């Protein structure tokens, strides 16, 4: 953050040396210090503190004590309480002798932050290893993709870059809470619950001059695609430099990563969490309905309820004095604008423990978070203008592989168990029923609706169907699948043969759970004897999907199998995430501050088509000041490009270099390299 100014954490002593034009005499010269923050500082609001010089500190209050004198100078220890308002302060000194007139002198300014190292602070985290990860680590990973194809997306948080701390307080000063009542807003900045809610609202721009404008369409021509951001620093700097106009564009992982930067900078332990198959349950009924027609096409969803492939939010660590005992620790904060909370687009803090126990009555927004990880999925067959048959009732398909970066490692940590009991366990269903009774009105809770929620759906089918990939799915290549069908006994056909007509459809799958028009169809006829297993090959040619996918390169293959003599239907699904080409990053030697570090970047175009308009962006706090851009041009199919460049590291310690190569065909070819930077050796 820089050595040119004083930045301290509350509940922490710091020492200043004051110089006078004569000797200081304790007992004759009376010193009173005044610390102020905000537009109209008042002691009643906690934004002004007045305290005298004393020989010893008195408890968890503002104080100036433990001083020593030397000729015309005074060395004094200042202490700020662990409950103080955070923000930029001015410090003045008033000097008087006896009852005489006092003279005020400005001493300077300092910035006060939350202090998770202090046991008296509400964000106290009693683990140095965790603090190094959740406060001090300025890079990390966001997990994206699909539950079976999880991708680690490197991200530069950069919370200690020179100007980021100032931008964080600019964000607070642009909130609607501040604009409505500045003095009241500042007085509440001692409370991490309040500050987190303000930041959650300010990272999006739905209500205010927030940092990011969301865009879940496919036209990013007026800004930057969410896939093309490497880190938070460029986003925050652009917002600050361009008159606090929202930066275009963000989606959930960008919102959450930027909030992580802001909260770590302010001193709140924070991590980024990804929830795969995340429910967006706007009506609060704890079920998400999906519809397919008899040709296996997933139909457009008219309701706002959807299942996102993944959704990313934050967890912040704090004590919850506003809740009953037992709900301290990690709290969900979600800056992605999904629904309003007390009139603003923000979400949380919701206690993770409250989510796990189904205590959805506890603030803030716990019912919405609970549904994101626990809602049931009901898939319907839609015929003749209405839903006619339940194909699947899934009680365990939502809230999968909830993930965050592992402490002290580049590995992924599965934290699903902190959000819910094991799927299908008695505890999980019991909590689900408790939460559903709290979330549903008495009229609906006493209806057959809850019977459906508690049921397992129809499992009595004459065959088991599964779709498998025959080889790794790569963008630019044909996709090879196999339908695995096995005949099993049921009540209608205990042992006899059956005939199936299976209609397949493939559709581009959008991040928010919607699909496009089918890009491939196929029909298969199967005769299955009792106990028989069949593997039927399926080919989805590249030409069918070449120009029909979104930037995220996801395909949903669906099959509806109809049993000919009964008319009953079965559903089989496979979501496919197409792998982009991989790039490699190597460094040639030991990294030292200020010394040239040669970096080698290699990319082979493994596709059957050229990559056009390739642009490379490099970023990494402590390695690069800002970003480095390199226009690569066109990379022909099958060819390899090798790029060499020199970096001059700026800071010591563990660093991460992030590299993004985007093209017209693929927006996100990403790689990273962990680099340890040593101090410069004397020459």
C-alpha positions as CSV (number, residue, x, y, z in Angstrom):
1,X,0.0,0.0,0.0
2,X,3.0,2.3,0.2
3,X,5.5,3.6,2.8
4,X,4.6,7.2,2.4
5,X,1.7,7.3,4.8
6,X,0.5,5.7,8.0
7,X,-1.9,2.7,7.7
8,X,-2.8,0.9,10.9
9,X,-5.3,-1.7,12.2
10,X,-7.6,-0.9,15.0
11,X,-6.7,-2.3,18.4
12,X,-3.1,-1.9,17.4
13,X,-0.5,0.5,18.9
14,X,1.6,2.7,16.8
15,X,4.3,5.2,17.7
16,X,4.8,8.8,16.5
17,X,7.6,11.1,17.2
18,X,6.5,14.7,17.7
19,X,9.0,17.6,17.4
20,X,8.6,20.9,19.3
21,X,10.4,24.2,19.2
22,X,11.4,23.8,22.9
23,X,11.6,21.0,25.5
24,X,8.3,19.3,26.5
25,X,7.5,19.2,30.3
26,X,5.0,16.6,31.4
27,X,2.7,18.1,34.1
28,X,3.2,21.7,32.8
29,X,2.5,21.2,29.1
30,X,-0.9,19.7,28.6
31,X,-1.5,17.8,25.3
32,X,-4.9,16.8,24.0
33,X,-5.2,14.7,20.9
34,X,-8.2,14.8,18.5
35,X,-8.8,12.1,15.9
36,X,-11.6,12.6,13.4
37,X,-13.1,10.8,10.5
38,X,-16.1,11.6,8.2
39,X,-17.8,14.7,7.1
40,X,-19.2,15.9,10.5
41,X,-17.2,14.2,13.2
42,X,-19.0,13.8,16.6
43,X,-18.0,11.9,19.7
44,X,-21.5,10.7,20.1
45,X,-21.3,8.9,16.7
46,X,-17.9,7.5,17.3
47,X,-16.3,9.6,14.5
48,X,-14.4,11.9,16.8
49,X,-12.2,11.0,19.7
50,X,-10.5,13.3,22.2
51,X,-7.9,12.0,24.6
52,X,-5.1,13.4,26.7
53,X,-1.5,12.2,27.1
54,X,-1.2,9.8,30.0
55,X,1.6,7.7,31.4
56,X,-0.2,4.4,30.9
57,X,-2.9,3.1,28.6
58,X,-6.4,2.6,30.0
59,X,-8.2,-0.3,28.4
60,X,-9.7,-0.6,24.9
61,X,-10.1,3.2,24.3
62,X,-8.4,5.9,22.3
63,X,-5.2,6.8,24.2
64,X,-1.8,8.4,23.9
65,X,0.6,7.0,26.5
66,X,3.9,5.2,27.2
67,X,5.9,8.3,26.1
68,X,9.5,9.2,26.3
69,X,11.0,12.7,25.9
70,X,14.3,13.7,24.3
71,X,15.3,17.4,24.1
72,X,12.7,19.0,21.9
73,X,10.9,15.8,20.9
74,X,8.3,13.4,22.3
75,X,8.0,9.7,21.4
76,X,4.4,8.6,22.1
77,X,2.4,5.4,21.7
78,X,-1.1,5.8,20.2
79,X,-3.8,3.1,20.6
80,X,-7.1,2.8,18.8
81,X,-9.9,0.7,20.2
82,X,-10.8,-2.6,18.4
83,X,-14.3,-1.2,17.9
84,X,-13.3,2.0,16.3
85,X,-14.8,3.3,13.0
86,X,-12.5,2.3,10.0
87,X,-11.5,4.9,7.5
88,X,-9.2,7.9,6.9
89,X,-8.5,10.0,10.0
90,X,-7.0,13.4,10.7
91,X,-5.0,13.8,13.9
92,X,-4.6,17.1,15.7
93,X,-2.8,18.1,18.9
94,X,-4.0,20.9,21.2
95,X,-1.3,22.3,23.5
96,X,-1.9,24.3,26.6
97,X,-0.2,25.3,29.9
98,X,-2.5,25.1,32.9
99,X,-5.7,26.9,32.3
100,X,-4.2,29.0,29.6
101,X,-5.3,29.3,26.0
102,X,-4.7,26.1,23.9
103,X,-3.2,26.1,20.4
104,X,-4.2,23.4,17.9
105,X,-1.7,22.0,15.4
106,X,-2.3,19.4,12.7
107,X,-0.2,16.3,13.2
108,X,-1.2,14.4,10.0
109,X,-3.5,11.7,8.7
110,X,-3.7,8.0,9.0
111,X,-6.0,5.2,7.7
112,X,-7.6,2.7,10.2
113,X,-8.6,-0.8,9.1
114,X,-10.3,-3.8,10.7
115,X,-7.8,-6.0,12.6
116,X,-8.4,-9.8,12.4
117,X,-5.2,-10.3,14.5
118,X,-6.8,-8.7,17.5
119,X,-9.0,-10.9,19.8
120,X,-11.2,-7.8,20.6
121,X,-12.1,-7.1,16.9
122,X,-15.3,-8.6,15.5
123,X,-13.3,-10.0,12.5
124,X,-10.8,-11.8,14.7
125,X,-9.5,-15.0,13.1
126,X,-7.3,-17.0,15.5
127,X,-5.0,-18.6,13.0
128,X,-1.9,-17.1,11.4
129,X,-2.0,-19.6,8.5
130,X,-5.6,-18.6,7.7
131,X,-4.8,-14.9,8.0
132,X,-1.9,-15.3,5.5
133,X,-4.4,-16.8,3.1
134,X,-7.5,-14.7,3.6
135,X,-5.9,-11.3,4.3
136,X,-2.4,-11.2,3.0
137,X,-2.6,-13.4,-0.2
138,X,-3.1,-11.1,-3.1
139,X,-3.8,-13.7,-5.8
140,X,-5.9,-16.9,-5.9
141,X,-8.4,-18.9,-8.0
142,X,-12.0,-18.7,-8.9
143,X,-13.6,-22.0,-9.8
144,X,-15.8,-22.1,-12.9
145,X,-17.2,-24.6,-15.4
146,X,-19.4,-27.5,-14.5
147,X,-19.5,-29.9,-11.5
148,X,-17.7,-32.6,-13.5
149,X,-15.4,-30.2,-15.4
150,X,-14.2,-27.7,-12.8
151,X,-11.7,-25.1,-14.0
152,X,-9.3,-23.2,-11.8
153,X,-9.3,-19.6,-13.0
154,X,-6.3,-17.6,-11.7
155,X,-7.2,-14.1,-10.4
156,X,-5.0,-11.2,-9.3
157,X,-6.7,-9.6,-6.2
158,X,-4.0,-7.0,-5.8
159,X,-5.4,-5.5,-2.6
160,X,-2.0,-4.0,-1.6
161,X,-1.5,-2.1,-4.9
162,X,-0.7,1.5,-4.2
163,X,-4.1,3.2,-4.8
164,X,-6.5,0.3,-4.0
165,X,-7.1,1.3,-0.4
166,X,-8.2,4.8,-1.4
167,X,-10.6,3.3,-4.0
168,X,-12.1,1.0,-1.4
169,X,-13.1,4.1,0.7
170,X,-14.3,5.8,-2.5
171,X,-16.6,2.9,-2.9
172,X,-18.0,3.3,0.6
173,X,-18.4,7.1,0.0
174,X,-20.5,6.5,-3.1
175,X,-23.0,4.2,-1.5
176,X,-26.6,5.2,-1.2
177,X,-26.3,4.9,2.6
178,X,-23.6,7.6,2.6
179,X,-25.4,9.8,0.1
180,X,-28.6,9.7,2.2
181,X,-27.0,10.3,5.6
182,X,-23.2,10.7,5.6
183,X,-22.7,11.0,9.3
184,X,-24.9,8.0,10.2
185,X,-23.1,6.0,7.5
186,X,-19.6,6.8,8.9
187,X,-20.8,6.0,12.4
188,X,-21.7,2.5,11.4
189,X,-18.4,1.7,9.7
190,X,-17.1,0.1,12.9
191,X,-19.5,-2.8,12.2
192,X,-18.3,-5.5,9.7
193,X,-21.8,-6.7,9.1
194,X,-22.8,-3.2,8.0
195,X,-19.6,-2.6,5.9
196,X,-20.0,-6.0,4.1
197,X,-23.6,-5.2,3.2
198,X,-22.6,-1.8,1.8
199,X,-19.8,-3.3,-0.3
200,X,-22.1,-6.1,-1.5
201,X,-24.5,-3.5,-2.8
202,X,-21.7,-1.3,-4.3
203,X,-19.8,-3.9,-6.3
204,X,-22.9,-4.1,-8.6
205,X,-24.4,-1.0,-10.2
206,X,-28.1,-1.8,-10.2
207,X,-29.0,0.8,-7.6
208,X,-26.1,3.2,-7.6
209,X,-22.8,4.2,-9.1
210,X,-21.4,0.8,-8.3
211,X,-18.2,-0.7,-9.6
212,X,-19.5,-3.2,-12.2
213,X,-22.3,-3.4,-14.7
214,X,-23.6,-7.0,-15.1
215,X,-24.2,-8.4,-18.6
216,X,-25.5,-12.0,-19.1
217,X,-26.2,-11.6,-22.8
218,X,-23.7,-12.2,-25.5
219,X,-23.0,-8.7,-26.8
220,X,-20.0,-7.1,-25.0
221,X,-19.1,-4.7,-27.8
222,X,-19.5,-1.7,-25.5
223,X,-17.1,-3.0,-22.9
224,X,-15.0,-6.0,-21.9
225,X,-16.3,-9.5,-21.8
226,X,-16.4,-10.9,-18.2
227,X,-14.2,-13.7,-19.5
228,X,-11.4,-11.3,-20.4
229,X,-10.6,-9.9,-16.9
230,X,-7.5,-11.2,-15.2
231,X,-7.9,-9.4,-11.9
232,X,-9.5,-6.8,-9.8
233,X,-7.0,-3.9,-10.0
234,X,-7.7,-2.8,-13.6
235,X,-11.5,-2.9,-12.8
236,X,-11.2,-0.8,-9.6
237,X,-8.8,1.7,-11.2
238,X,-11.0,2.2,-14.2
239,X,-14.0,2.8,-12.0
240,X,-12.2,5.4,-10.0
241,X,-10.5,7.1,-12.9
242,X,-13.6,7.5,-15.1
243,X,-15.8,9.4,-12.7
244,X,-17.2,6.4,-10.8
245,X,-19.0,5.1,-13.8
246,X,-19.8,1.4,-13.7
247,X,-17.2,-0.8,-15.5
248,X,-18.5,-2.9,-18.3
249,X,-19.0,-5.9,-17.8
250,X,-19.1,-8.4,-15.0
251,X,-20.7,-11.7,-14.1
252,X,-20.8,-13.5,-10.8
253,X,-17.1,-14.5,-10.6
254,X,-16.0,-11.0,-11.4
255,X,-18.3,-9.4,-8.8
256,X,-17.1,-11.9,-6.2
257,X,-13.4,-11.6,-7.0
258,X,-13.6,-7.7,-6.9
259,X,-15.4,-7.9,-3.5
260,X,-12.7,-10.2,-2.2
261,X,-10.1,-7.5,-3.1
262,X,-12.1,-4.8,-1.3
263,X,-12.8,-6.8,1.9
264,X,-9.3,-8.1,2.2
265,X,-8.0,-4.6,1.8
266,X,-10.3,-3.3,4.5
267,X,-9.1,-6.1,6.8
268,X,-11.9,-8.6,6.8
269,X,-10.9,-12.2,6.1
270,X,-12.5,-13.1,2.8
271,X,-12.6,-16.0,0.4
272,X,-14.3,-16.7,-3.0
273,X,-16.6,-19.7,-3.1
274,X,-18.1,-21.4,-6.2
275,X,-21.4,-23.4,-6.0
276,X,-22.0,-25.7,-8.9
277,X,-25.5,-26.2,-10.1
278,X,-26.7,-23.2,-8.1
279,X,-30.4,-22.6,-7.8
280,X,-31.9,-19.2,-8.5
281,X,-35.1,-19.6,-6.6
282,X,-37.0,-16.3,-6.8
283,X,-40.4,-17.5,-5.5
284,X,-39.0,-19.2,-2.4
285,X,-40.7,-22.6,-2.9
286,X,-37.5,-24.6,-2.8
287,X,-38.1,-26.3,-6.2
288,X,-36.8,-25.4,-9.6
289,X,-38.9,-26.6,-12.5
290,X,-37.3,-27.5,-15.9
291,X,-39.3,-28.5,-19.0
292,X,-38.4,-30.8,-21.9
293,X,-40.5,-31.7,-24.9
294,X,-40.8,-35.2,-26.4
295,X,-38.0,-34.5,-28.8
296,X,-35.6,-34.0,-25.8
297,X,-35.4,-30.2,-26.3
298,X,-35.0,-28.2,-23.1
299,X,-37.7,-25.5,-23.4
300,X,-37.2,-21.8,-22.7
301,X,-37.8,-21.0,-19.0
302,X,-40.5,-18.3,-18.6
303,X,-40.1,-18.1,-14.8
304,X,-37.1,-16.4,-13.2
305,X,-36.3,-19.6,-11.3
306,X,-33.3,-21.3,-12.9
307,X,-30.3,-23.5,-12.2
308,X,-27.0,-21.8,-13.0
309,X,-24.1,-24.0,-14.1
310,X,-22.2,-22.4,-11.3
311,X,-22.5,-19.3,-9.1
312,X,-19.7,-17.5,-7.3
313,X,-20.0,-15.6,-4.0
314,X,-17.9,-14.6,-1.0
315,X,-17.5,-15.7,2.5
316,X,-16.4,-13.2,5.1
317,X,-15.3,-14.1,8.6
318,X,-16.8,-12.3,11.5
319,X,-18.6,-12.4,14.9
320,X,-22.4,-12.0,14.5
321,X,-23.5,-10.1,17.6
322,X,-26.9,-9.6,15.9
323,X,-27.6,-13.3,15.9
324,X,-28.1,-15.9,18.7
325,X,-24.9,-17.7,19.9
326,X,-23.4,-20.3,17.5
327,X,-23.5,-18.4,14.2
328,X,-20.1,-16.7,14.1
329,X,-17.5,-17.6,11.5
330,X,-18.0,-17.7,7.8
331,X,-20.8,-15.6,6.4
332,X,-22.1,-15.6,2.8
333,X,-22.0,-12.2,1.0
334,X,-23.1,-12.1,-2.7
335,X,-22.5,-8.9,-4.7
336,X,-24.1,-10.3,-7.9
337,X,-27.4,-8.5,-8.4
338,X,-30.1,-11.2,-8.2
339,X,-32.8,-9.9,-5.8
340,X,-33.2,-7.0,-3.5
341,X,-32.5,-7.1,0.2
342,X,-34.1,-4.3,2.2
343,X,-34.6,-2.4,-1.0
344,X,-31.1,-2.8,-2.5
345,X,-29.4,-5.3,-4.7
346,X,-27.2,-7.0,-2.2
347,X,-27.1,-10.3,-0.3
348,X,-25.9,-11.3,3.1
349,X,-24.2,-11.7,5.5
350,X,-25.9,-15.1,5.9
351,X,-24.3,-17.4,8.4
352,X,-23.0,-20.6,6.8
353,X,-23.9,-22.5,10.0
354,X,-27.5,-21.1,9.8
355,X,-27.7,-22.4,6.2
356,X,-26.5,-25.8,7.2
357,X,-29.0,-26.1,10.0
358,X,-32.0,-24.6,8.0
359,X,-32.3,-21.6,10.3
360,X,-33.7,-19.6,7.4
361,X,-35.4,-17.0,9.7
362,X,-32.0,-15.5,10.6
363,X,-30.7,-12.4,8.8
364,X,-29.6,-11.6,6.2
365,X,-31.1,-13.3,3.1
366,X,-30.6,-16.8,4.5
367,X,-33.6,-18.3,2.7
368,X,-32.2,-17.3,-0.7
369,X,-28.7,-18.8,0.1
370,X,-30.3,-21.9,1.5
371,X,-32.2,-22.5,-1.7
372,X,-29.1,-21.9,-3.8
373,X,-27.5,-25.0,-2.3
374,X,-30.6,-27.1,-1.3
375,X,-33.5,-26.6,-3.7
376,X,-35.0,-29.7,-5.3
377,X,-35.1,-30.0,-9.1
378,X,-38.2,-31.2,-10.8
379,X,-37.9,-32.0,-14.6
380,X,-41.2,-32.2,-16.5
381,X,-42.2,-33.6,-19.9
382,X,-44.2,-30.9,-21.7
383,X,-46.8,-32.0,-24.2
384,X,-49.9,-30.4,-25.7
385,X,-49.2,-27.1,-24.0
386,X,-48.8,-28.3,-20.5
387,X,-46.6,-30.2,-18.1
388,X,-47.9,-33.8,-18.2
389,X,-45.3,-36.1,-16.5
390,X,-42.5,-35.8,-14.0
391,X,-39.4,-37.2,-15.6
392,X,-37.1,-36.7,-12.7
393,X,-37.4,-35.4,-9.1
394,X,-33.9,-34.7,-8.0
395,X,-33.3,-34.0,-4.3
396,X,-29.5,-33.9,-4.6
397,X,-28.7,-32.3,-8.0
398,X,-28.4,-28.7,-6.7
399,X,-25.5,-27.4,-4.6
400,X,-22.7,-29.6,-5.9
401,X,-18.9,-29.4,-5.3
402,X,-19.0,-26.1,-3.3
403,X,-15.4,-25.0,-3.7
404,X,-12.8,-22.6,-2.6
405,X,-9.0,-22.4,-2.8
406,X,-7.2,-24.6,-0.3
407,X,-5.2,-22.7,2.3
408,X,-1.5,-22.5,1.4
409,X,-2.0,-24.5,-1.8
410,X,-3.1,-24.1,-5.4
411,X,-5.5,-27.1,-4.9
412,X,-9.3,-26.9,-4.7
413,X,-11.0,-27.5,-1.4
414,X,-14.5,-29.0,-1.4
415,X,-16.5,-27.3,1.4
416,X,-20.0,-28.7,0.6
417,X,-20.1,-30.3,4.0
418,X,-20.1,-26.8,5.7
419,X,-23.3,-25.9,3.9
420,X,-25.3,-29.1,4.2
421,X,-25.4,-32.5,5.6
422,X,-24.6,-35.4,3.3
423,X,-27.2,-35.7,0.5
424,X,-29.8,-38.3,1.2
425,X,-28.9,-38.5,4.9
426,X,-31.7,-38.3,7.5
427,X,-30.2,-35.0,8.8
428,X,-30.3,-33.5,5.3
429,X,-33.9,-34.3,4.6
430,X,-34.9,-33.3,8.2
431,X,-33.2,-29.9,7.8
432,X,-34.8,-29.5,4.3
433,X,-38.3,-30.1,5.7
434,X,-37.7,-27.7,8.6
435,X,-36.5,-25.0,6.2
436,X,-39.4,-25.6,3.8
437,X,-42.0,-25.2,6.5
438,X,-40.4,-21.9,7.5
439,X,-40.2,-20.6,4.0
440,X,-43.6,-21.7,2.7
441,X,-46.8,-20.1,3.9
442,X,-49.1,-22.1,6.3
443,X,-51.6,-22.6,3.4
444,X,-49.0,-24.0,1.1
445,X,-47.1,-25.9,3.8
446,X,-50.2,-27.9,4.6
447,X,-50.8,-28.9,0.9
448,X,-49.6,-31.9,-1.0
449,X,-46.7,-29.7,-2.1
450,X,-44.6,-30.8,0.8
451,X,-45.4,-34.4,0.1
452,X,-43.7,-33.9,-3.3
453,X,-40.7,-32.3,-1.6
454,X,-40.3,-35.2,0.7
455,X,-40.7,-37.9,-2.0
456,X,-38.0,-39.4,-4.1
457,X,-40.0,-39.2,-7.4
458,X,-40.6,-42.2,-9.7
459,X,-37.7,-44.7,-9.6
460,X,-39.6,-47.6,-11.1
461,X,-38.3,-47.6,-14.7
462,X,-37.6,-50.7,-16.9
463,X,-34.2,-49.5,-18.0
464,X,-31.2,-47.5,-16.8
465,X,-29.8,-45.0,-19.2
466,X,-26.5,-43.1,-19.0
467,X,-24.5,-40.9,-21.4
468,X,-20.7,-41.2,-21.3
469,X,-17.9,-39.4,-23.2
470,X,-15.9,-41.7,-25.3
471,X,-12.9,-39.3,-25.3
472,X,-11.9,-35.9,-23.9
473,X,-14.1,-33.2,-25.4
474,X,-12.1,-30.5,-27.1
475,X,-13.4,-27.5,-28.8
476,X,-12.8,-27.7,-32.6
477,X,-13.2,-31.5,-32.7
478,X,-16.1,-34.0,-33.1
479,X,-17.6,-35.2,-29.9
480,X,-17.8,-38.9,-29.3
481,X,-20.4,-40.2,-26.8
482,X,-21.9,-43.5,-25.8
483,X,-25.4,-44.3,-24.6
484,X,-25.2,-47.0,-22.0
485,X,-28.6,-48.8,-21.6
486,X,-29.3,-51.6,-19.2
487,X,-32.6,-53.5,-18.8
488,X,-33.8,-53.8,-15.2
489,X,-37.0,-55.3,-13.8
490,X,-40.0,-53.1,-13.0
491,X,-43.6,-53.7,-12.0
492,X,-45.0,-53.6,-15.6
493,X,-42.1,-55.5,-17.2
494,X,-40.7,-57.8,-14.5
495,X,-38.6,-59.8,-16.9
496,X,-39.7,-59.4,-20.5
497,X,-38.0,-57.5,-23.4
498,X,-38.8,-53.8,-24.1
499,X,-38.5,-51.5,-27.1
500,X,-37.2,-48.0,-26.6
501,X,-37.3,-45.0,-29.0
502,X,-34.7,-42.5,-27.8
503,X,-34.7,-39.0,-29.2
504,X,-31.6,-37.0,-28.6
505,X,-31.0,-33.2,-28.8
506,X,-27.9,-31.1,-28.2
507,X,-28.2,-27.4,-27.2
508,X,-25.8,-24.7,-26.3
509,X,-26.0,-24.2,-22.5
510,X,-25.8,-20.7,-21.1
511,X,-24.2,-19.8,-17.8
512,X,-27.5,-19.0,-16.2
513,X,-29.1,-22.3,-17.1
514,X,-30.9,-21.3,-20.3
515,X,-30.4,-23.1,-23.6
516,X,-30.4,-22.2,-27.3
517,X,-32.1,-23.9,-30.2
518,X,-31.0,-27.5,-30.8
519,X,-27.8,-27.8,-32.9
520,X,-28.0,-31.6,-33.3
521,X,-30.7,-34.2,-33.2
522,X,-30.7,-38.0,-33.5
523,X,-33.2,-40.9,-32.9
524,X,-32.1,-44.3,-31.8
525,X,-34.3,-47.5,-31.6
526,X,-33.3,-50.1,-29.0
527,X,-34.6,-53.5,-28.2
528,X,-33.5,-54.6,-24.7
529,X,-33.9,-58.1,-23.3
530,X,-34.0,-58.7,-19.5
531,X,-30.5,-58.3,-18.1
532,X,-29.1,-57.0,-21.4
533,X,-26.7,-54.1,-21.7
534,X,-26.1,-52.0,-24.8
535,X,-23.6,-49.3,-25.6
536,X,-24.7,-47.2,-28.6
537,X,-22.2,-44.8,-30.1
538,X,-23.2,-41.2,-30.8
539,X,-21.3,-38.6,-32.9
540,X,-21.8,-34.9,-32.6
541,X,-19.8,-33.3,-35.4
542,X,-17.8,-30.1,-34.9
543,X,-19.6,-28.4,-37.8
544,X,-22.9,-28.8,-35.9
545,X,-21.7,-26.7,-33.0
546,X,-18.9,-24.6,-34.6
547,X,-20.7,-21.2,-34.6
548,X,-23.5,-22.0,-32.2
549,X,-22.0,-22.0,-28.7
550,X,-21.5,-19.2,-26.2
551,X,-18.1,-18.0,-25.1
552,X,-18.2,-20.6,-22.3
553,X,-18.3,-23.6,-24.7
554,X,-20.9,-25.7,-22.9
555,X,-23.3,-28.2,-24.5
556,X,-26.2,-30.0,-23.0
557,X,-27.0,-33.4,-24.6
558,X,-30.5,-34.7,-23.7
559,X,-32.3,-37.9,-24.5
560,X,-36.0,-38.8,-24.0
561,X,-36.6,-42.5,-24.1
562,X,-40.1,-43.7,-24.7
563,X,-41.2,-47.2,-23.8
564,X,-43.3,-48.2,-26.8
565,X,-46.0,-50.4,-25.2
566,X,-46.6,-48.2,-22.1
567,X,-45.8,-44.7,-23.4
568,X,-43.8,-43.9,-20.3
569,X,-40.8,-41.7,-20.7
570,X,-37.3,-41.6,-19.3
571,X,-34.7,-38.8,-19.4
572,X,-30.9,-39.0,-19.8
573,X,-28.7,-35.9,-19.6
574,X,-25.0,-35.0,-20.2
575,X,-23.5,-31.6,-19.8
576,X,-20.2,-31.2,-21.7
577,X,-17.6,-28.5,-21.1
578,X,-15.2,-28.2,-24.1
579,X,-11.6,-27.8,-23.3
580,X,-9.7,-25.0,-24.9
581,X,-6.0,-25.3,-25.9
582,X,-3.5,-25.2,-23.1
583,X,-0.7,-22.7,-22.7
584,X,2.5,-23.2,-20.8
585,X,4.5,-20.7,-18.8
586,X,8.1,-21.2,-17.8
587,X,10.7,-18.9,-16.2
588,X,14.4,-19.2,-16.8
589,X,16.0,-18.5,-13.5
590,X,15.7,-17.2,-9.9
591,X,13.4,-14.2,-9.6
592,X,14.9,-11.1,-7.8
593,X,13.4,-7.7,-7.2
594,X,14.5,-5.3,-9.9
595,X,16.4,-8.0,-12.0
596,X,15.2,-9.1,-15.4
597,X,13.2,-12.3,-15.3
598,X,12.9,-14.1,-18.7
599,X,9.4,-15.6,-19.2
600,X,8.6,-18.1,-21.9
601,X,5.0,-18.6,-23.0
602,X,4.0,-21.3,-25.4
603,X,0.6,-22.0,-27.0
604,X,-0.2,-24.7,-29.6
605,X,-3.4,-24.3,-31.5
606,X,-4.8,-27.9,-31.3
607,X,-8.0,-26.9,-33.1
608,X,-8.9,-27.6,-36.7
609,X,-9.4,-23.9,-37.3
610,X,-7.3,-20.8,-36.9
611,X,-7.5,-18.5,-33.9
612,X,-7.8,-15.0,-35.1
613,X,-7.2,-11.6,-33.5
614,X,-5.3,-13.2,-30.6
615,X,-4.5,-10.8,-27.7
616,X,-2.3,-11.7,-24.8
617,X,-2.7,-9.9,-21.4
618,X,-0.2,-10.4,-18.5
619,X,-0.9,-9.4,-14.9
620,X,0.5,-10.1,-11.5
621,X,0.8,-8.0,-8.4
622,X,4.4,-7.6,-7.3
623,X,5.6,-8.7,-10.8
624,X,4.0,-6.2,-13.1
625,X,2.8,-2.6,-12.5
626,X,-0.6,-2.8,-14.1
627,X,-0.9,-5.0,-17.2
628,X,1.2,-5.9,-20.3
629,X,-0.6,-6.3,-23.6
630,X,0.7,-8.1,-26.7
631,X,-1.1,-8.5,-30.0
632,X,-0.3,-11.9,-31.3
633,X,-2.4,-11.8,-34.5
634,X,-3.6,-15.1,-36.0
635,X,-2.5,-18.6,-34.9
636,X,-3.0,-21.1,-37.7
637,X,-4.5,-24.5,-36.8
638,X,-1.8,-27.0,-35.6
639,X,0.8,-24.3,-35.2
640,X,2.7,-23.2,-32.1
641,X,3.6,-19.8,-31.0
642,X,6.4,-19.0,-28.5
643,X,6.7,-15.7,-26.8
644,X,9.6,-14.4,-24.7
645,X,9.6,-11.3,-22.6
646,X,11.4,-9.9,-19.5
647,X,9.7,-8.9,-16.3
648,X,11.2,-6.8,-13.5
649,X,9.7,-8.0,-10.2
650,X,8.7,-5.2,-7.8
651,X,8.0,-7.0,-4.5
652,X,9.5,-10.0,-2.7
653,X,7.6,-13.1,-1.6
654,X,5.2,-15.5,-3.4
655,X,3.7,-14.1,-6.5
656,X,1.6,-15.3,-9.4
657,X,1.8,-14.4,-13.0
658,X,-1.6,-14.6,-14.8
659,X,-1.7,-14.9,-18.6
660,X,-4.8,-14.6,-20.7
661,X,-5.0,-15.2,-24.5
662,X,-8.3,-14.3,-26.1
663,X,-9.3,-14.6,-29.7
664,X,-12.5,-14.3,-31.8
665,X,-13.0,-18.1,-31.5
666,X,-12.1,-18.6,-27.8
667,X,-12.2,-15.9,-25.2
668,X,-10.5,-17.7,-22.4
669,X,-7.2,-19.5,-22.8
670,X,-5.7,-18.9,-19.4
671,X,-2.6,-20.0,-17.5
672,X,-0.6,-19.0,-14.5
673,X,2.9,-19.5,-13.0
674,X,3.7,-19.3,-9.3
675,X,6.9,-17.3,-8.8
676,X,8.8,-16.7,-5.6
677,X,10.6,-13.3,-5.7
678,X,13.8,-13.0,-3.6
679,X,15.3,-9.7,-2.4
680,X,17.9,-8.2,-4.7
681,X,21.4,-9.5,-3.9
682,X,24.1,-6.8,-3.4
683,X,26.2,-6.7,-6.6
